[in-house]
């Protein structure tokens, strides 16, 4: 019997370490409402801060359609770095309250400690806006540095200033910075698009490209690279809508999928596409095969996540970042 309990405890500990809980809870109350909040209180470069709010009006306060306006803010010494409106989730389940979600990116560009603040500003039924601060801790993150020599063909891609390449870059940025508040497709943890954990590069890597003529250019890497053979399965990390599926000069055959307002997953250098623009996909659905198209020094899958335009470490989304099951 003792052994059994020991085994159960061991299994529980393994489960805990595989899915570390990372949410904080907070509660705010006035005579008109109660707000229960869950959020990840770590502010770390290349991560996001997600906040889930349950707003329960007092008995005498009527829930009006679109009666709650709320915004999540990331500040640095009072200056707004990022703002993101809250959107409603599970509207059918909550007839008398609002369940809201929002996330802001914490840039991978700055890895030094910053006096970050996370604030929620909200207004109920057109009343004067109220606000509260969510306490956070800064958790440093050290990104890798790497030098990447490019042959003539890859140098030509990287230094291509053709109108075609510039138009492709503009089109993709327009997608990354667009937000559709109806696009709530999945609020449970995402999964990796590949079974491989053979990383050949990570999101946030500080890269120096060395061109064929010896000149150098520095940049950041915006996704995780997995060294897998051409033709390996690539699966959608979550349910969503395909918003781009085409061949691009820099990234080869490419797919972009929208999962939540302002949140996109990105798959590059594919050898084959299995979906078309406009398709709805399920989590884990086969969307294409990996390859080495575009600027690649060998076969690999590049998996990237973008929130409100900023690249976020993809592994952030493997956790319960919407606090659905906690
Ligand atoms: Zn890559």
Boltz pocket constraint, residues with backbone or C-beta under 6 A from the ligand:
constraints:
  - pocket:
      binder: B
      contacts: [[A, 201], [A, 221], [A, 223], [A, 224], [A, 225], [A, 301], [A, 302], [A, 303]]
      max_distance: 6.0
